[in-house]
Amino acid sequence: MNKELDGFSVFAEPHVLPATHVSYAAGLKIKAYINSTSAPTATILFKGTLIGDKSSSAPTVASFSSRGPSKQSPGILKPDIIGPGVNILAAWPVSMENNMNSLSTFKMISGTSISCPHLSGIAALLKSSHPDWSPAAIKFAIMTTADSLNLEGKPIGDEALLPDIFATDTGHVNPSKANDPGLVYDIQPEDYIPCLCGLNYTDEMVGVILHVQRVGIIKCSQAKSIPEAQLNYPSFSIIMGSSNDNQTYTRTVTNVGRANSSYTLDVLAPRGIGGINIWPAVITFTEVNQKVTYTVTFIPPSDGVKPQGFAQGHLTWVSDHYSVRSPIAITFA
């Protein structure tokens, strides 16, 4: 039986004795039944694996999955993406049957160590399909095309019963969509310099991060520092504190879809703010690899009263063939 913090996350593990792993809620019901009768009975029915069940709530975020926000870099929304990482049949160095002669060296594994290979493999496939894409473009294509809904067509849930943007961020990876995202955001290594300098890293520290060996190449004193939220990231993490000033940021997208295409906006503004202004409201392309820059202005509440905690929303560029989604998190400080 799970602890309360583990919620509905259950694992297929090789127990010493025949056992069934149940959620915290199910465990409470079982214990209540056991205590209600002097002769409790139980039957376990194995229905096999159901694939593509439209009544399923999959995918959901496991209770142990890492969550945001990032305390070190609050201007970057984390996590970036979620992927398969629970009860994955994977290779294992030894047999789980305690049989040294067995060739069945597999195990059901859960965790980041099994989710990471899924995302790494998808990134490798995208690099093979798009050899001219940078690592950032590959990562951001995965993020902007992720699924935000489960198989039931509802928002992806959280098995720890704390569903929010800091659990799911952009959503669950969709490799097919990532291979043809329509638009991509991109960041080159030198684009990080103004951000790192703005975080008060020394020239030497920035050089180490960017693998610059020669002393004197990085000079933060000459760089125009920018806040983290100004990085060309496909998400927005905005801190609204005591200031009533508007916050304006730019983003640049590159057309990797159809040459002649036009995108309009679908915006869900986070609750509690004064509004969001995005310009232009329509972006148009006439060729592949053409770049367009847009600005987003976040407006504080007009009455100066800010809610507690955080709020979430999104902006999505939509064309006849593509949907490019960017989540928004507003933290009220």
SERO-4910 file (N, C-alpha, C, O; in steps of 0.05 Angstrom, whole numbers):
BEGIN
 pado doro    nc1    nc2    nc3   cac1   cac2   cac3    cc1    cc2    cc3    oc1    oc2    oc3
  Met    A     17    -24      0      0      0      0     18     25      0     37     27     15
  Asn    A     10     44    -17     25     69    -19     23     86      7      4     83     22
  Lys    A     43    103     11     40    124     30     23    146     17     20    147     -7
  Glu    A     13    164     33     -5    185     22      9    202      1     -3    209    -19
  Leu    A     35    208      5     49    225    -14     53    211    -41     57    225    -61
  Asp    A     52    185    -41     56    170    -66     31    168    -83     32    159   -106
  Gly    A      8    176    -71    -16    177    -86    -24    152   -101    -27    130    -89
  Phe    A    -26    155   -128    -36    132   -144    -13    119   -160    -19    103   -178
  Ser    A     12    125   -155     34    113   -169     39     84   -158     45     81   -135
  Val    A     35     64   -175     40     37   -167     61     24   -186     63     32   -209
  Phe    A     76      5   -176     99     -6   -191     97    -36   -194     88    -50   -175
  Ala    A    105    -46   -217    107    -75   -221    134    -84   -212    154    -83   -226
  Glu    A    135    -94   -187    160   -102   -175    160   -131   -168    139   -143   -161
  Pro    A    183   -144   -169    185   -173   -162    186   -176   -131    207   -175   -119
  His    A    163   -181   -119    161   -185    -90    170   -213    -83    168   -232    -99
  Val    A    180   -216    -58    188   -242    -48    164   -261    -46    166   -284    -54
  Leu    A    142   -251    -37    117   -266    -35     97   -255    -55     99   -231    -63
  Pro    A     77   -271    -64     57   -261    -82     43   -236    -70     34   -237    -47
  Ala    A     42   -214    -84     32   -189    -73     20   -172    -95     27   -175   -118
  Thr    A      3   -154    -87     -8   -134   -105     -3   -106    -93     -9   -101    -70
  His    A      7    -88   -109     13    -61   -101    -11    -44   -106    -21    -43   -129
  Val    A    -22    -30    -86    -45    -14    -90    -40     15    -82    -21     21    -67
  Ser    A    -56     33    -92    -54     62    -85    -61     67    -56    -72     50    -42
  Tyr    A    -55     91    -47    -62     98    -20    -92     97    -15   -101     87      5
  Ala    A   -108    108    -34   -137    109    -31   -148     80    -31   -165     74    -15
  Ala    A   -138     63    -49   -148     35    -50   -140     21    -25   -155      4    -14
  Gly    A   -116     27    -15   -107     14     10   -125     20     34   -130      3     50
  Leu    A   -133     45     35   -151     53     57   -178     37     56   -188     29     76
  Lys    A   -188     34     32   -213     19     28   -209    -11     36   -226    -23     49
  Ile    A   -186    -22     28   -181    -50     35   -178    -53     65   -190    -72     76
  Lys    A   -164    -36     78   -161    -37    107   -188    -34    121   -193    -47    141
  Ala    A   -205    -16    111   -231    -12    123   -248    -37    121   -262    -45    139
  Tyr    A   -246    -50     97   -261    -75     93   -251    -97    112   -267   -112    124
  Ile    A   -224   -100    114   -213   -120    132   -222   -117    160   -228   -136    175
  Asn    A   -224    -92    169   -232    -86    196   -262    -88    201   -272    -87    223
  Ser    A   -277    -91    179   -306    -92    181   -318   -120    184   -342   -123    189
  Thr    A   -301   -140    180   -311   -168    180   -291   -186    194   -267   -180    194
  Ser    A   -301   -207    205   -283   -227    218   -271   -246    199   -251   -260    205
  Ala    A   -282   -248    174   -272   -267    154   -269   -254    127   -284   -260    109
  Pro    A   -250   -235    125   -247   -221     99   -237   -240     77   -221   -257     82
  Thr    A   -246   -236     53   -237   -251     30   -230   -232      7   -239   -209      7
  Ala    A   -214   -242    -11   -206   -225    -34   -200   -242    -58   -192   -265    -56
  Thr    A   -205   -231    -82   -199   -244   -107   -184   -225   -125   -191   -201   -127
  Ile    A   -162   -234   -137   -146   -218   -155   -151   -227   -183   -147   -251   -189
  Leu    A   -161   -209   -200   -166   -215   -228   -145   -201   -245   -142   -177   -244
  Phe    A   -131   -216   -262   -111   -204   -280   -124   -201   -308   -130   -221   -321
  Lys    A   -127   -176   -317   -140   -171   -342   -120   -165   -365   -129   -158   -387
  Gly    A    -94   -169   -359    -75   -164   -380    -69   -135   -385    -79   -118   -370
  Thr    A    -54   -129   -405    -47   -101   -412    -67    -90   -432    -72   -102   -453
  Leu    A    -77    -67   -426    -96    -53   -444    -80    -31   -459    -68    -13   -447
  Ile    A    -80    -32   -485    -66    -13   -502    -85      5   -517   -104     -5   -529
  Gly    A    -81     31   -515    -97     50   -529   -125     52   -518   -144     59   -533
  Asp    A   -129     46   -493   -156     48   -481   -164     77   -478   -152     92   -463
  Lys    A   -185     85   -493   -193    113   -494   -206    122   -467   -209    146   -463
  Ser    A   -213    103   -450   -224    110   -424   -202    113   -403   -207    118   -380
  Ser    A   -177    109   -412   -154    110   -393   -147    139   -388   -150    156   -405
  Ser    A   -136    144   -364   -127    170   -357    -97    174   -364    -86    195   -358
  Ala    A    -85    154   -377    -57    157   -385    -54    178   -407    -72    181   -423
  Pro    A    -31    192   -407    -10    190   -387    -16    208   -363    -31    227   -365
  Thr    A     -4    200   -341     -6    217   -317     23    221   -306     41    206   -313
  Val    A     26    241   -289     52    247   -278     56    230   -253     40    231   -235
  Ala    A     77    214   -252     83    197   -229     88    214   -204     98    237   -206
  Ser    A     82    203   -181     85    218   -156    114    226   -151    119    246   -138
  Phe    A    133    210   -161    162    215   -156    174    233   -177    198    239   -175
  Ser    A    159    241   -197    170    257   -219    179    285   -208    166    297   -192
  Ser    A    202    294   -219    213    320   -210    194    342   -218    182    342   -239
  Arg    A    191    362   -200    173    384   -205    187    411   -202    208    413   -190
  Gly    A    174    431   -214    184    458   -212    170    472   -189    155    459   -174
  Pro    A    174    498   -186    192    514   -202    221    511   -194    227    500   -173
  Ser    A    238    522   -211    267    521   -206    274    544   -187    270    567   -193
  Lys    A    284    537   -163    292    558   -144    317    572   -153    321    596   -147
  Gln    A    335    558   -167    360    570   -177    355    588   -201    368    608   -204
  Ser    A    336    580   -218    331    596   -243    301    599   -246    289    587   -263
  Pro    A    289    616   -229    260    619   -231    249    631   -257    225    629   -263
  Gly    A    267    643   -272    258    654   -298    256    634   -320    248    641   -342
  Ile    A    264    609   -315    262    587   -334    242    567   -323    245    556   -302
  Leu    A    220    562   -338    199    544   -329    209    515   -330    218    506   -351
  Lys    A    206    502   -307    214    474   -305    191    458   -293    175    469   -277
  Pro    A    188    432   -300    205    417   -318    199    424   -347    180    438   -353
  Asp    A    215    414   -366    211    420   -394    190    402   -407    174    411   -422
  Ile    A    191    376   -400    176    356   -414    172    332   -396    188    328   -378
  Ile    A    151    317   -401    149    291   -387    148    269   -409    140    273   -431
  Gly    A    158    245   -401    159    223   -419    155    196   -404    154    196   -380
  Pro    A    153    174   -419    149    148   -407    171    141   -387    195    142   -394
  Gly    A    163    134   -363    183    127   -343    173    111   -320    186    110   -299
  Val    A    150     98   -323    138     82   -302    133     54   -312    119     50   -333
  Asn    A    143     34   -298    138      6   -305    146      0   -334    130    -11   -350
  Ile    A    171      6   -341    181      2   -368    197    -24   -368    216    -28   -352
  Leu    A    190    -43   -386    205    -68   -388    232    -61   -402    233    -53   -425
  Ala    A    254    -65   -387    280    -56   -396    301    -77   -390    297    -95   -374
  Ala    A    324    -75   -404    346    -93   -400    357    -90   -372    357    -68   -360
  Trp    A    367   -113   -360    378   -113   -333    401   -132   -333    401   -152   -347
  Pro    A    422   -126   -317    446   -143   -318    443   -171   -308    458   -189   -316
  Val    A    424   -176   -290    420   -203   -279    391   -211   -281    373   -195   -285
  Ser    A    387   -237   -279    360   -248   -280    345   -242   -254    357   -244   -232
  Met    A    320   -234   -256    304   -229   -232    292   -255   -221    278   -255   -201
  Glu    A    298   -278   -234    288   -304   -225    308   -318   -207    304   -341   -199
  Asn    A    330   -304   -200    351   -316   -184    363   -341   -197    369   -361   -185
  Asn    A    365   -339   -224    374   -361   -240    398   -351   -257    394   -336   -276
  Met    A    422   -359   -250    446   -349   -264    448   -358   -293    462   -346   -308
  Asn    A    433   -379   -300    434   -389   -327    412   -378   -345    411   -386   -369
  Ser    A    395   -361   -334    373   -351   -350    382   -329   -369    399   -313   -362
  Leu    A    370   -328   -392    375   -307   -412    355   -285   -410    356   -265   -424
  Ser    A    335   -288   -392    314   -268   -389    323   -247   -369    312   -244   -347
  Thr    A    342   -231   -377    353   -210   -360    338   -184   -365    350   -165   -377
  Phe    A    314   -183   -357    297   -159   -360    284   -152   -334    281   -169   -316
  Lys    A    276   -127   -331    263   -119   -306    244    -95   -312    249    -80   -331
  Met    A    223    -93   -296    206    -69   -298    219    -47   -282    222    -50   -258
  Ile    A    225    -25   -295    240     -3   -283    223     23   -284    209     28   -303
  Ser    A    226     39   -263    213     65   -262    233     86   -253    250     80   -237
  Gly    A    230    110   -263    247    132   -254    258    148   -277    253    143   -301
  Thr    A    272    170   -270    285    187   -290    304    171   -307    308    177   -331
  Ser    A    317    151   -295    337    135   -310    325    119   -333    339    110   -350
  Ile    A    299    116   -333    286    102   -355    270    121   -373    265    115   -396
  Ser    A    263    145   -362    250    165   -378    270    179   -396    264    186   -419
  Cys    A    294    184   -385    315    197   -400    322    183   -426    325    196   -447
  Pro    A    325    156   -426    331    142   -452    309    146   -473    315    148   -497
  His    A    284    148   -464    262    153   -484    267    180   -498    266    182   -522
  Leu    A    271    201   -481    274    227   -493    300    229   -509    301    243   -529
  Ser    A    322    216   -499    347    216   -514    344    203   -541    355    213   -561
  Gly    A    330    181   -541    325    167   -567    309    183   -586    315    184   -610
  Ile    A    289    197   -576    273    215   -593    290    238   -604    288    245   -627
  Ala    A    307    249   -587    325    270   -596    344    260   -618    349    274   -637
  Ala    A    354    236   -615    372    224   -635    357    220   -662    368    225   -683
  Leu    A    332    211   -660    316    208   -684    311    235   -698    313    237   -723
  Leu    A    306    256   -682    301    282   -694    327    293   -707    326    305   -728
  Lys    A    350    288   -694    375    297   -706    381    282   -732    392    294   -751
  Ser    A    373    257   -734    376    241   -759    358    252   -780    366    254   -804
  Ser    A    334    260   -772    315    270   -792    321    299   -800    315    308   -822
  His    A    332    314   -781    338    343   -785    367    349   -777    371    361   -756
  Pro    A    387    340   -792    415    343   -784    424    372   -781    444    377   -768
  Asp    A    409    391   -792    417    419   -789    405    432   -765    412    455   -759
  Trp    A    389    418   -749    377    430   -725    398    430   -703    413    411   -699
  Ser    A    398    451   -687    415    453   -663    403    436   -641    379    429   -642
  Pro    A    419    430   -620    407    416   -596    383    431   -585    364    419   -576
  Ala    A    385    458   -584    363    473   -573    338    470   -590    316    467   -580
  Ala    A    341    472   -617    318    469   -635    305    442   -631    280    440   -632
  Ile    A    321    421   -628    310    394   -624    294    393   -598    271    383   -597
  Lys    A    306    404   -577    293    404   -550    267    420   -552    246    411   -541
  Phe    A    267    443   -564    244    460   -565    222    449   -583    198    454   -578
  Ala    A    230    435   -604    210    422   -621    194    401   -605    170    397   -608
  Ile    A    209    386   -588    196    367   -571    177    380   -551    155    370   -546
  Met    A    185    403   -541    169    417   -521    143    429   -533    122    426   -521
  Thr    A    145    443   -556    122    457   -566    101    439   -579     79    448   -584
  Thr    A    108    414   -584     89    395   -596     79    374   -577     65    355   -585
  Ala    A     86    377   -551     78    357   -531     48    356   -527     34    376   -532
  Asp    A     38    333   -519      9    330   -514      2    340   -486     14    331   -466
  Ser    A    -17    358   -484    -25    368   -458    -50    354   -448    -59    359   -425
  Leu    A    -62    337   -464    -86    322   -457    -80    292   -456    -63    282   -470
  Asn    A    -95    278   -439    -92    249   -437   -110    235   -457   -122    248   -474
  Leu    A   -111    208   -456   -127    193   -475   -157    199   -473   -172    194   -492
  Glu    A   -165    208   -450   -194    216   -447   -200    243   -458   -223    252   -459
  Gly    A   -179    257   -467   -183    285   -477   -184    305   -454   -194    327   -458
  Lys    A   -175    298   -430   -175    315   -407   -146    324   -401   -127    310   -410
  Pro    A   -142    346   -386   -115    354   -379   -100    331   -365   -112    317   -349
  Ile    A    -74    328   -371    -58    308   -358    -58    311   -328    -54    333   -318
  Gly    A    -63    289   -314    -65    291   -285    -39    284   -271    -19    278   -284
  Asp    A    -40    285   -245    -16    281   -228    -23    260   -207    -42    264   -192
  Glu    A     -8    238   -206    -14    217   -188     -9    224   -159    -17    210   -141
  Ala    A      4    247   -154      8    257   -127    -15    276   -120    -16    288    -99
  Leu    A    -35    279   -139    -58    295   -135    -52    325   -132    -65    339   -117
  Leu    A    -30    333   -145    -23    362   -145    -19    372   -174      2    382   -181
  Pro    A    -40    369   -191    -36    375   -219    -33    405   -224    -50    421   -217
  Asp    A    -11    413   -236     -7    441   -244     16    442   -264     28    421   -271
  Ile    A     22    466   -273     42    469   -294     70    461   -285     87    455   -302
  Phe    A     75    461   -259    101    454   -249    104    423   -247    125    414   -239
  Ala    A     84    409   -254     86    380   -256     87    371   -285    102    353   -292
  Thr    A     71    384   -302     70    375   -330     84    393   -350     93    383   -371
  Asp    A     87    419   -344     99    438   -362     86    436   -389     62    440   -392
  Thr    A    102    431   -410     91    431   -437     73    406   -442     56    407   -459
  Gly    A     78    384   -428     62    360   -432     79    336   -437    103    335   -432
  His    A     66    315   -448     78    289   -453     89    289   -482     75    296   -501
  Val    A    113    279   -485    127    279   -511    111    265   -532    100    243   -527
  Asn    A    110    277   -556     97    265   -579    117    265   -602    120    285   -616
  Pro    A    132    243   -607    154    243   -626    145    250   -655    159    264   -669
  Ser    A    122    240   -663    113    245   -691    109    275   -696    117    286   -716
  Lys    A     96    288   -677     92    317   -680    118    332   -678    122    352   -692
  Ala    A    136    323   -661    162    337   -657    178    336   -683    194    355   -688
  Asn    A    174    316   -699    189    313   -724    179    334   -745    194    339   -764
  Asp    A    155    344   -742    144    364   -760    129    385   -744    105    386   -744
  Pro    A    144    403   -731    132    421   -712    120    446   -724    106    461   -710
  Gly    A    127    452   -749    118    477   -761    136    500   -755    148    512   -773
  Leu    A    139    507   -730    157    529   -721    176    518   -700    168    500   -684
  Val    A    200    528   -699    218    521   -677    230    546   -665    236    566   -679
  Tyr    A    235    545   -639    251    565   -625    279    555   -625    284    531   -628
  Asp    A    299    572   -622    327    564   -623    344    582   -605    337    605   -602
  Ile    A    365    570   -595    385    585   -579    412    575   -587    417    551   -586
  Gln    A    430    593   -594    458    586   -600    475    590   -575    467    605   -557
  Pro    A    497    576   -573    513    578   -548    519    607   -540    518    613   -516
  Glu    A    526    624   -559    533    652   -551    508    667   -540    512    688   -527
  Asp    A    484    657   -546    460    671   -536    458    669   -506    443    684   -493
  Tyr    A    471    649   -494    470    645   -465    487    665   -450    483    669   -426
  Ile    A    507    677   -463    526    694   -449    512    717   -435    517    721   -411
  Pro    A    494    733   -448    481    755   -433    465    746   -409    464    759   -389
  Cys    A    453    722   -412    437    711   -390    455    703   -367    449    709   -344
  Leu    A    477    688   -373    495    679   -352    509    702   -338    512    702   -314
  Cys    A    516    722   -354    528    746   -342    508    761   -324    515    772   -303
  Gly    A    482    760   -332    461    773   -316    456    759   -290    445    770   -271
  Leu    A    465    733   -288    462    718   -263    487    721   -245    490    708   -225
  Asn    A    504    740   -253    528    747   -237    549    725   -237    565    723   -219
  Tyr    A    550    709   -258    572    690   -261    597    707   -270    594    727   -284
  Thr    A    620    697   -262    645    711   -271    651    703   -299    640    684   -310
  Asp    A    670    718   -311    678    711   -339    688    683   -340    682    668   -359
  Glu    A    704    675   -320    715    648   -320    693    626   -318    694    606   -332
  Met    A    673    631   -302    651    612   -299    636    609   -325    630    586   -333
  Val    A    630    631   -338    616    630   -363    632    615   -384    621    600   -400
  Gly    A    658    620   -384    676    606   -403    676    575   -398    676    560   -417
  Val    A    675    567   -373    674    538   -367    648    526   -377    648    505   -389
  Ile    A    626    540   -372    600    530   -381    598    527   -411    588    508   -422
  Leu    A    610    547   -426    609    547   -455    633    533   -468    636    533   -492
  His    A    650    521   -451    673    506   -461    692    524   -476    704    516   -496
  Val    A    695    549   -467    714    568   -479    740    567   -463    740    574   -440
  Gln    A    761    558   -476    786    553   -462    803    578   -459    816    581   -438
  Arg    A    803    596   -478    820    619   -478    810    640   -459    787    647   -459
  Val    A    828    650   -442    821    672   -423    817    698   -438    832    704   -457
  Gly    A    797    713   -431    792    739   -442    772    739   -465    764    760   -474
  Ile    A    763    715   -474    743    714   -495    716    723   -484    701    738   -497
  Ile    A    709    714   -460    684    722   -447    689    746   -430    706    746   -412
  Lys    A    674    768   -435    676    792   -420    648    802   -413    635    816   -429
  Cys    A    639    795   -389    612    803   -380    610    833   -378    588    844   -381
  Ser    A    632    847   -373    631    876   -371    623    889   -397    613    912   -397
  Gln    A    627    874   -419    620    885   -446    594    873   -457    584    881   -477
  Ala    A    584    853   -442    559    840   -451    535    855   -441    535    866   -419
  Lys    A    514    855   -456    489    867   -448    472    846   -434    460    829   -447
  Ser    A    472    847   -407    458    827   -392    428    827   -397    416    847   -401
  Ile    A    417    803   -396    388    800   -399    377    782   -376    392    766   -366
  Pro    A    352    785   -369    340    767   -349    335    740   -362    334    737   -386
  Glu    A    332    719   -345    328    692   -355    304    690   -373    304    676   -393
  Ala    A    282    705   -366    258    703   -381    260    714   -409    243    710   -426
  Gln    A    283    728   -415    288    738   -442    301    718   -460    302    723   -485
  Leu    A    311    696   -450    322    675   -467    300    666   -487    277    666   -480
  Asn    A    309    657   -510    289    649   -531    278    621   -525    280    603   -541
  Tyr    A    267    619   -501    256    593   -492    226    591   -500    212    612   -501
  Pro    A    216    568   -506    188    565   -515    168    564   -492    147    552   -495
  Ser    A    175    576   -470    156    578   -447    163    604   -433    183    617   -438
  Phe    A    145    612   -414    148    637   -400    144    631   -370    124    620   -362
  Ser    A    164    640   -354    162    638   -325    166    667   -314    189    677   -314
  Ile    A    145    679   -306    145    708   -300    140    711   -270    122    700   -258
  Ile    A    157    727   -257    155    734   -229    142    762   -227    153    781   -237
  Met    A    118    763   -215    105    789   -210    107    796   -181     94    784   -164
  Gly    A    125    815   -175    130    823   -147    115    848   -140     92    852   -148
  Ser    A    128    865   -125    116    890   -115    114    911   -137     97    930   -134
  Ser    A    130    909   -158    129    930   -179    104    927   -196     94    905   -201
  Asn    A     93    950   -204     70    950   -221     77    956   -250     59    963   -266
  Asp    A    102    953   -257    111    957   -284    104    933   -302    104    910   -293
  Asn    A     99    939   -327     95    918   -347    121    903   -352    143    915   -349
  Gln    A    120    878   -359    144    863   -366    141    854   -395    122    840   -402
  Thr    A    160    861   -412    159    855   -440    183    838   -448    206    843   -441
  Tyr    A    177    816   -463    198    798   -472    194    791   -501    171    793   -512
  Thr    A    215    784   -515    214    777   -543    220    748   -547    234    735   -531
  Arg    A    209    737   -568    214    710   -577    217    710   -607    203    725   -621
  Thr    A    234    692   -617    238    689   -646    233    661   -654    243    642   -642
  Val    A    216    657   -674    210    630   -684    220    628   -713    220    647   -728
  Thr    A    227    603   -720    237    597   -747    217    578   -761    209    558   -749
  Asn    A    210    585   -785    191    568   -800    206    543   -812    223    546   -829
  Val    A    198    520   -802    209    495   -813    186    478   -825    190    454   -830
  Gly    A    163    491   -828    140    477   -839    136    485   -868    155    484   -884
  Arg    A    112    492   -875    106    499   -903    116    527   -909    114    545   -892
  Ala    A    126    531   -933    138    557   -941    118    580   -937    124    600   -924
  Asn    A     95    578   -949     75    599   -947     55    591   -926     38    574   -929
  Ser    A     57    604   -903     40    597   -880     35    621   -863     51    640   -862
  Ser    A     13    620   -849      5    642   -831     -5    630   -805    -20    610   -805
  Tyr    A      2    643   -783     -5    633   -756    -20    655   -741    -13    678   -742
  Thr    A    -42    647   -728    -56    665   -710    -54    656   -681    -44    634   -676
  Leu    A    -62    672   -663    -58    667   -635    -83    654   -621   -106    662   -627
  Asp    A    -77    635   -604    -97    625   -585    -84    629   -557    -64    617   -551
  Val    A    -96    646   -541    -84    654   -515   -103    648   -492   -127    654   -493
  Leu    A    -92    635   -472   -106    632   -446    -90    648   -426    -68    638   -417
  Ala    A   -100    671   -418    -85    688   -399    -87    677   -371   -108    669   -362
  Pro    A    -65    676   -356    -66    667   -328    -84    685   -312    -86    709   -317
  Arg    A    -98    673   -293   -116    689   -276   -100    708   -259    -77    703   -252
  Gly    A   -113    730   -251   -101    748   -232    -83    770   -243    -74    787   -228
  Ile    A    -77    769   -269    -60    790   -280    -78    810   -295   -101    804   -301
  Gly    A    -66    833   -302    -81    853   -316    -86    846   -345   -106    856   -357
  Gly    A    -70    830   -357    -73    822   -385    -47    815   -398    -26    817   -386
  Ile    A    -49    806   -423    -26    799   -440    -29    813   -467    -50    809   -480
  Asn    A     -9    828   -475     -9    839   -502     13    825   -519     36    824   -510
  Ile    A      5    815   -542     24    802   -560     23    815   -587      2    819   -599
  Trp    A     47    822   -596     49    835   -622     71    824   -639     94    820   -629
  Pro    A     66    818   -664     40    820   -678     22    796   -670     31    776   -659
  Ala    A     -4    799   -675    -23    778   -669    -25    757   -691    -36    736   -687
  Val    A    -13    764   -714    -12    745   -736     17    745   -747     28    766   -751
  Ile    A     28    722   -751     55    720   -763     53    705   -789     40    684   -791
  Thr    A     67    715   -810     65    704   -836     92    697   -847    111    712   -843
  Phe    A     94    675   -861    120    666   -873    116    662   -903     95    654   -912
  Thr    A    137    667   -918    137    663   -947    158    643   -956    159    635   -979
  Glu    A    175    634   -937    196    614   -944    204    598   -919    200    607   -896
  Val    A    216    575   -924    226    558   -903    251    571   -891    267    583   -905
  Asn    A    254    568   -865    277    579   -849    275    609   -845    293    621   -834
  Gln    A    253    621   -853    248    649   -847    243    653   -817    229    636   -805
  Lys    A    253    674   -806    250    680   -777    231    703   -773    231    722   -788
  Val    A    215    702   -752    198    724   -744    200    727   -714    200    708   -699
  Thr    A    202    752   -705    203    759   -676    177    771   -667    166    788   -681
  Tyr    A    168    762   -644    144    774   -632    150    782   -603    169    773   -591
  Thr    A    133    801   -593    137    810   -565    112    802   -548     90    802   -558
  Val    A    117    797   -523     96    790   -504     99    809   -480    120    810   -468
  Thr    A     78    823   -474     78    841   -451     58    831   -430     34    827   -435
  Phe    A     69    827   -406     52    818   -383     45    842   -366     63    857   -358
  Ile    A     19    846   -362      9    870   -348      0    862   -320    -17    844   -317
  Pro    A     10    876   -299      1    870   -272    -28    878   -268    -39    892   -285
  Pro    A    -41    869   -247    -69    877   -241    -71    907   -239    -54    920   -227
  Ser    A    -92    918   -250    -96    947   -250   -100    958   -222    -93    981   -216
  Asp    A   -111    942   -204   -116    951   -176    -92    947   -158    -93    954   -135
  Gly    A    -71    935   -169    -47    931   -154    -48    908   -134    -28    902   -120
  Val    A    -71    894   -133    -74    871   -114    -68    846   -129    -82    838   -148
  Lys    A    -47    832   -121    -39    807   -134    -48    783   -118    -46    783    -93
  Pro    A    -57    762   -131    -64    737   -117    -40    724   -104    -17    732   -108
  Gln    A    -45    704    -88    -24    689    -75    -16    665    -94    -32    656   -110
  Gly    A      8    655    -90     16    631   -105     23    636   -134     39    654   -140
  Phe    A     11    621   -151     18    624   -180     -7    620   -197    -28    611   -187
  Ala    A     -4    626   -222    -26    622   -242    -13    612   -268     11    616   -272
  Gln    A    -29    598   -284    -18    587   -308    -36    592   -332    -60    597   -329
  Gly    A    -24    592   -355    -39    596   -380    -21    587   -403     -3    571   -400
  His    A    -27    596   -427    -11    589   -450    -16    607   -473    -37    621   -474
  Leu    A      2    609   -492     -2    621   -518      5    601   -539     26    587   -537
  Thr    A    -11    599   -560     -7    579   -581     -9    592   -608    -29    606   -614
  Trp    A     11    588   -625     10    597   -653     -3    574   -669      7    552   -669
  Val    A    -25    581   -683    -41    561   -697    -43    567   -726    -50    590   -734
  Ser    A    -37    547   -743    -40    550   -772    -60    528   -781    -71    514   -765
  Asp    A    -63    525   -807    -80    504   -818    -69    477   -813    -84    457   -813
  His    A    -43    475   -807    -31    448   -805    -16    444   -778    -10    422   -771
  Tyr    A    -10    466   -764      6    463   -740     -5    478   -716    -21    496   -718
  Ser    A      3    469   -692     -4    482   -667     22    482   -650     32    461   -643
  Val    A     32    506   -644     57    510   -630     52    523   -604     47    547   -602
  Arg    A     53    507   -582     43    516   -556     66    524   -537     86    510   -535
  Ser    A     62    546   -523     81    555   -503     66    560   -477     48    576   -475
  Pro    A     73    544   -456     60    548   -430     70    574   -416     92    583   -421
  Ile    A     53    584   -399     59    609   -384     54    603   -354     33    594   -346
  Ala    A     74    610   -337     71    609   -309     76    636   -297     97    648   -302
  Ile    A     58    646   -281     61    671   -266     63    665   -237     45    654   -225
  Thr    A     85    673   -225     89    670   -196     86    697   -183    101    716   -189
  Phe    A     67    699   -164     63    724   -150     80    725   -125     76    708   -107
  Ala    A     98    744   -124    117    745   -101    112    769    -84    126    773    -64
***
